[in-house]
Amino acid sequence: MHFSRVFGGFDKDIELTFTSPMAVQWEDETFGLIGLPELPACAATEFKSYTYPTLIVPDSKWADLYAARTHMAEEYKSHKVAHYAFVSMNDLLHVLSQENPSVRVVEARNA
């Protein structure tokens, strides 16, 4: 995620890596179809008009639906499929995974 490209933002970016994602869905930010709760705003005064960019979606219907189709009935009751949502200025990226991603702070790159 390129936080360094935000005016007044940070001088570093973060890299999130999922080793075994179950599903990935990109959406245009203006018409997201996968359900999300009300998105929280950043706490810092200079970024209060920005949505918090990394979320784990609680009680995700998308995660439950996916788990219901990929798990046996007994496994479904305690499934660990998590719905991660990444919000940028123009895009939404959804990832389903049973494992947490690894997170690394990286130097900003011009791309």
Biotite code that builds the C-alpha atoms (Angstrom):
import biotite.structure as struc

atoms = struc.array([
    struc.Atom([0.000, 0.000, 0.000], chain_id="A", res_id=1, res_name="MET", atom_name="CA", element="C"),
    struc.Atom([1.469, 3.292, -1.140], chain_id="A", res_id=2, res_name="HIS", atom_name="CA", element="C"),
    struc.Atom([1.042, 5.651, 1.796], chain_id="A", res_id=3, res_name="PHE", atom_name="CA", element="C"),
    struc.Atom([3.957, 7.710, 0.489], chain_id="A", res_id=4, res_name="SER", atom_name="CA", element="C"),
    struc.Atom([1.796, 8.908, -2.415], chain_id="A", res_id=5, res_name="ARG", atom_name="CA", element="C"),
    struc.Atom([-0.681, 10.676, -0.128], chain_id="A", res_id=6, res_name="VAL", atom_name="CA", element="C"),
    struc.Atom([0.004, 14.406, 0.168], chain_id="A", res_id=7, res_name="PHE", atom_name="CA", element="C"),
    struc.Atom([1.369, 14.960, 3.664], chain_id="A", res_id=8, res_name="GLY", atom_name="CA", element="C"),
    struc.Atom([1.517, 11.198, 4.176], chain_id="A", res_id=9, res_name="GLY", atom_name="CA", element="C"),
    struc.Atom([4.303, 8.928, 5.283], chain_id="A", res_id=10, res_name="PHE", atom_name="CA", element="C"),
    struc.Atom([7.691, 8.388, 3.699], chain_id="A", res_id=11, res_name="ASP", atom_name="CA", element="C"),
    struc.Atom([7.351, 4.578, 3.816], chain_id="A", res_id=12, res_name="LYS", atom_name="CA", element="C"),
    struc.Atom([4.867, 2.103, 2.360], chain_id="A", res_id=13, res_name="ASP", atom_name="CA", element="C"),
    struc.Atom([3.695, -1.300, 3.548], chain_id="A", res_id=14, res_name="ILE", atom_name="CA", element="C"),
    struc.Atom([3.702, -4.631, 1.794], chain_id="A", res_id=15, res_name="GLU", atom_name="CA", element="C"),
    struc.Atom([1.165, -7.272, 2.812], chain_id="A", res_id=16, res_name="LEU", atom_name="CA", element="C"),
    struc.Atom([1.721, -10.851, 1.693], chain_id="A", res_id=17, res_name="THR", atom_name="CA", element="C"),
    struc.Atom([-0.828, -13.645, 1.903], chain_id="A", res_id=18, res_name="PHE", atom_name="CA", element="C"),
    struc.Atom([0.822, -17.041, 1.449], chain_id="A", res_id=19, res_name="THR", atom_name="CA", element="C"),
    struc.Atom([-2.396, -18.960, 0.723], chain_id="A", res_id=20, res_name="SER", atom_name="CA", element="C"),
    struc.Atom([-5.315, -16.643, -0.042], chain_id="A", res_id=21, res_name="PRO", atom_name="CA", element="C"),
    struc.Atom([-8.607, -18.431, -0.649], chain_id="A", res_id=22, res_name="MET", atom_name="CA", element="C"),
    struc.Atom([-10.196, -15.687, -2.752], chain_id="A", res_id=23, res_name="ALA", atom_name="CA", element="C"),
    struc.Atom([-9.334, -12.206, -3.988], chain_id="A", res_id=24, res_name="VAL", atom_name="CA", element="C"),
    struc.Atom([-11.761, -9.616, -5.363], chain_id="A", res_id=25, res_name="GLN", atom_name="CA", element="C"),
    struc.Atom([-10.966, -6.142, -6.686], chain_id="A", res_id=26, res_name="TRP", atom_name="CA", element="C"),
    struc.Atom([-13.699, -3.521, -6.846], chain_id="A", res_id=27, res_name="GLU", atom_name="CA", element="C"),
    struc.Atom([-13.965, 0.099, -7.836], chain_id="A", res_id=28, res_name="ASP", atom_name="CA", element="C"),
    struc.Atom([-14.318, 2.116, -4.649], chain_id="A", res_id=29, res_name="GLU", atom_name="CA", element="C"),
    struc.Atom([-17.450, 3.904, -5.846], chain_id="A", res_id=30, res_name="THR", atom_name="CA", element="C"),
    struc.Atom([-19.658, 0.835, -6.193], chain_id="A", res_id=31, res_name="PHE", atom_name="CA", element="C"),
    struc.Atom([-18.338, -1.936, -3.965], chain_id="A", res_id=32, res_name="GLY", atom_name="CA", element="C"),
    struc.Atom([-20.613, -4.987, -4.111], chain_id="A", res_id=33, res_name="LEU", atom_name="CA", element="C"),
    struc.Atom([-19.123, -7.044, -1.278], chain_id="A", res_id=34, res_name="ILE", atom_name="CA", element="C"),
    struc.Atom([-20.688, -5.970, 1.994], chain_id="A", res_id=35, res_name="GLY", atom_name="CA", element="C"),
    struc.Atom([-18.619, -3.879, 4.380], chain_id="A", res_id=36, res_name="LEU", atom_name="CA", element="C"),
    struc.Atom([-19.562, -2.306, 7.695], chain_id="A", res_id=37, res_name="PRO", atom_name="CA", element="C"),
    struc.Atom([-19.457, 1.462, 8.059], chain_id="A", res_id=38, res_name="GLU", atom_name="CA", element="C"),
    struc.Atom([-15.840, 2.279, 7.352], chain_id="A", res_id=39, res_name="LEU", atom_name="CA", element="C"),
    struc.Atom([-13.951, 3.949, 10.188], chain_id="A", res_id=40, res_name="PRO", atom_name="CA", element="C"),
    struc.Atom([-12.061, 7.192, 9.622], chain_id="A", res_id=41, res_name="ALA", atom_name="CA", element="C"),
    struc.Atom([-8.406, 7.637, 10.493], chain_id="A", res_id=42, res_name="CYS", atom_name="CA", element="C"),
    struc.Atom([-7.824, 9.128, 13.934], chain_id="A", res_id=43, res_name="ALA", atom_name="CA", element="C"),
    struc.Atom([-5.030, 11.573, 13.049], chain_id="A", res_id=44, res_name="ALA", atom_name="CA", element="C"),
    struc.Atom([-6.347, 15.110, 12.640], chain_id="A", res_id=45, res_name="THR", atom_name="CA", element="C"),
    struc.Atom([-4.777, 15.625, 9.206], chain_id="A", res_id=46, res_name="GLU", atom_name="CA", element="C"),
    struc.Atom([-6.340, 12.388, 7.888], chain_id="A", res_id=47, res_name="PHE", atom_name="CA", element="C"),
    struc.Atom([-9.825, 12.493, 9.460], chain_id="A", res_id=48, res_name="LYS", atom_name="CA", element="C"),
    struc.Atom([-11.428, 12.698, 6.008], chain_id="A", res_id=49, res_name="SER", atom_name="CA", element="C"),
    struc.Atom([-9.722, 9.420, 4.985], chain_id="A", res_id=50, res_name="TYR", atom_name="CA", element="C"),
    struc.Atom([-11.078, 5.933, 5.563], chain_id="A", res_id=51, res_name="THR", atom_name="CA", element="C"),
    struc.Atom([-8.884, 3.631, 7.613], chain_id="A", res_id=52, res_name="TYR", atom_name="CA", element="C"),
    struc.Atom([-7.124, 1.643, 4.858], chain_id="A", res_id=53, res_name="PRO", atom_name="CA", element="C"),
    struc.Atom([-6.734, -1.866, 6.322], chain_id="A", res_id=54, res_name="THR", atom_name="CA", element="C"),
    struc.Atom([-9.605, -3.749, 7.896], chain_id="A", res_id=55, res_name="LEU", atom_name="CA", element="C"),
    struc.Atom([-10.574, -7.209, 9.070], chain_id="A", res_id=56, res_name="ILE", atom_name="CA", element="C"),
    struc.Atom([-14.322, -7.372, 8.419], chain_id="A", res_id=57, res_name="VAL", atom_name="CA", element="C"),
    struc.Atom([-16.250, -8.824, 11.373], chain_id="A", res_id=58, res_name="PRO", atom_name="CA", element="C"),
    struc.Atom([-19.169, -11.176, 10.673], chain_id="A", res_id=59, res_name="ASP", atom_name="CA", element="C"),
    struc.Atom([-18.455, -11.100, 6.949], chain_id="A", res_id=60, res_name="SER", atom_name="CA", element="C"),
    struc.Atom([-21.239, -12.658, 4.879], chain_id="A", res_id=61, res_name="LYS", atom_name="CA", element="C"),
    struc.Atom([-18.731, -13.187, 2.048], chain_id="A", res_id=62, res_name="TRP", atom_name="CA", element="C"),
    struc.Atom([-16.384, -15.157, 4.334], chain_id="A", res_id=63, res_name="ALA", atom_name="CA", element="C"),
    struc.Atom([-19.281, -17.201, 5.729], chain_id="A", res_id=64, res_name="ASP", atom_name="CA", element="C"),
    struc.Atom([-20.627, -17.975, 2.258], chain_id="A", res_id=65, res_name="LEU", atom_name="CA", element="C"),
    struc.Atom([-17.194, -19.068, 1.053], chain_id="A", res_id=66, res_name="TYR", atom_name="CA", element="C"),
    struc.Atom([-16.610, -21.212, 4.161], chain_id="A", res_id=67, res_name="ALA", atom_name="CA", element="C"),
    struc.Atom([-20.043, -22.824, 3.780], chain_id="A", res_id=68, res_name="ALA", atom_name="CA", element="C"),
    struc.Atom([-19.100, -23.972, 0.286], chain_id="A", res_id=69, res_name="ARG", atom_name="CA", element="C"),
    struc.Atom([-15.576, -25.165, 1.130], chain_id="A", res_id=70, res_name="THR", atom_name="CA", element="C"),
    struc.Atom([-15.952, -26.685, 4.623], chain_id="A", res_id=71, res_name="HIS", atom_name="CA", element="C"),
    struc.Atom([-17.814, -29.711, 5.945], chain_id="A", res_id=72, res_name="MET", atom_name="CA", element="C"),
    struc.Atom([-20.749, -28.926, 8.263], chain_id="A", res_id=73, res_name="ALA", atom_name="CA", element="C"),
    struc.Atom([-18.766, -29.505, 11.474], chain_id="A", res_id=74, res_name="GLU", atom_name="CA", element="C"),
    struc.Atom([-15.759, -27.516, 10.200], chain_id="A", res_id=75, res_name="GLU", atom_name="CA", element="C"),
    struc.Atom([-18.011, -24.636, 9.154], chain_id="A", res_id=76, res_name="TYR", atom_name="CA", element="C"),
    struc.Atom([-19.156, -24.016, 12.738], chain_id="A", res_id=77, res_name="LYS", atom_name="CA", element="C"),
    struc.Atom([-15.633, -23.014, 13.746], chain_id="A", res_id=78, res_name="SER", atom_name="CA", element="C"),
    struc.Atom([-14.247, -21.832, 10.405], chain_id="A", res_id=79, res_name="HIS", atom_name="CA", element="C"),
    struc.Atom([-11.375, -19.374, 10.480], chain_id="A", res_id=80, res_name="LYS", atom_name="CA", element="C"),
    struc.Atom([-11.914, -17.734, 7.085], chain_id="A", res_id=81, res_name="VAL", atom_name="CA", element="C"),
    struc.Atom([-11.239, -14.032, 7.611], chain_id="A", res_id=82, res_name="ALA", atom_name="CA", element="C"),
    struc.Atom([-12.251, -11.203, 5.292], chain_id="A", res_id=83, res_name="HIS", atom_name="CA", element="C"),
    struc.Atom([-9.560, -8.554, 4.862], chain_id="A", res_id=84, res_name="TYR", atom_name="CA", element="C"),
    struc.Atom([-10.458, -5.292, 3.139], chain_id="A", res_id=85, res_name="ALA", atom_name="CA", element="C"),
    struc.Atom([-7.938, -2.791, 1.807], chain_id="A", res_id=86, res_name="PHE", atom_name="CA", element="C"),
    struc.Atom([-9.263, 0.648, 0.921], chain_id="A", res_id=87, res_name="VAL", atom_name="CA", element="C"),
    struc.Atom([-7.365, 3.050, -1.313], chain_id="A", res_id=88, res_name="SER", atom_name="CA", element="C"),
    struc.Atom([-8.312, 6.312, -2.973], chain_id="A", res_id=89, res_name="MET", atom_name="CA", element="C"),
    struc.Atom([-9.957, 4.541, -5.931], chain_id="A", res_id=90, res_name="ASN", atom_name="CA", element="C"),
    struc.Atom([-10.021, 0.824, -5.224], chain_id="A", res_id=91, res_name="ASP", atom_name="CA", element="C"),
    struc.Atom([-11.195, -1.809, -2.778], chain_id="A", res_id=92, res_name="LEU", atom_name="CA", element="C"),
    struc.Atom([-9.328, -5.082, -2.501], chain_id="A", res_id=93, res_name="LEU", atom_name="CA", element="C"),
    struc.Atom([-10.942, -7.961, -0.624], chain_id="A", res_id=94, res_name="HIS", atom_name="CA", element="C"),
    struc.Atom([-9.022, -11.058, 0.421], chain_id="A", res_id=95, res_name="VAL", atom_name="CA", element="C"),
    struc.Atom([-10.270, -14.207, 2.149], chain_id="A", res_id=96, res_name="LEU", atom_name="CA", element="C"),
    struc.Atom([-7.663, -16.127, 4.083], chain_id="A", res_id=97, res_name="SER", atom_name="CA", element="C"),
    struc.Atom([-7.378, -18.486, 7.012], chain_id="A", res_id=98, res_name="GLN", atom_name="CA", element="C"),
    struc.Atom([-3.944, -17.078, 7.846], chain_id="A", res_id=99, res_name="GLU", atom_name="CA", element="C"),
    struc.Atom([-2.856, -13.552, 8.719], chain_id="A", res_id=100, res_name="ASN", atom_name="CA", element="C"),
    struc.Atom([-0.736, -11.788, 6.120], chain_id="A", res_id=101, res_name="PRO", atom_name="CA", element="C"),
    struc.Atom([2.865, -10.913, 6.778], chain_id="A", res_id=102, res_name="SER", atom_name="CA", element="C"),
    struc.Atom([3.388, -7.154, 6.916], chain_id="A", res_id=103, res_name="VAL", atom_name="CA", element="C"),
    struc.Atom([6.588, -5.364, 6.024], chain_id="A", res_id=104, res_name="ARG", atom_name="CA", element="C"),
    struc.Atom([7.453, -1.669, 5.990], chain_id="A", res_id=105, res_name="VAL", atom_name="CA", element="C"),
    struc.Atom([9.237, -0.843, 2.720], chain_id="A", res_id=106, res_name="VAL", atom_name="CA", element="C"),
    struc.Atom([10.944, 2.145, 1.175], chain_id="A", res_id=107, res_name="GLU", atom_name="CA", element="C"),
    struc.Atom([8.725, 4.228, -1.078], chain_id="A", res_id=108, res_name="ALA", atom_name="CA", element="C"),
    struc.Atom([9.126, 3.489, -4.781], chain_id="A", res_id=109, res_name="ARG", atom_name="CA", element="C"),
    struc.Atom([8.169, 5.653, -7.703], chain_id="A", res_id=110, res_name="ASN", atom_name="CA", element="C"),
    struc.Atom([6.012, 3.578, -9.998], chain_id="A", res_id=111, res_name="ALA", atom_name="CA", element="C"),
])
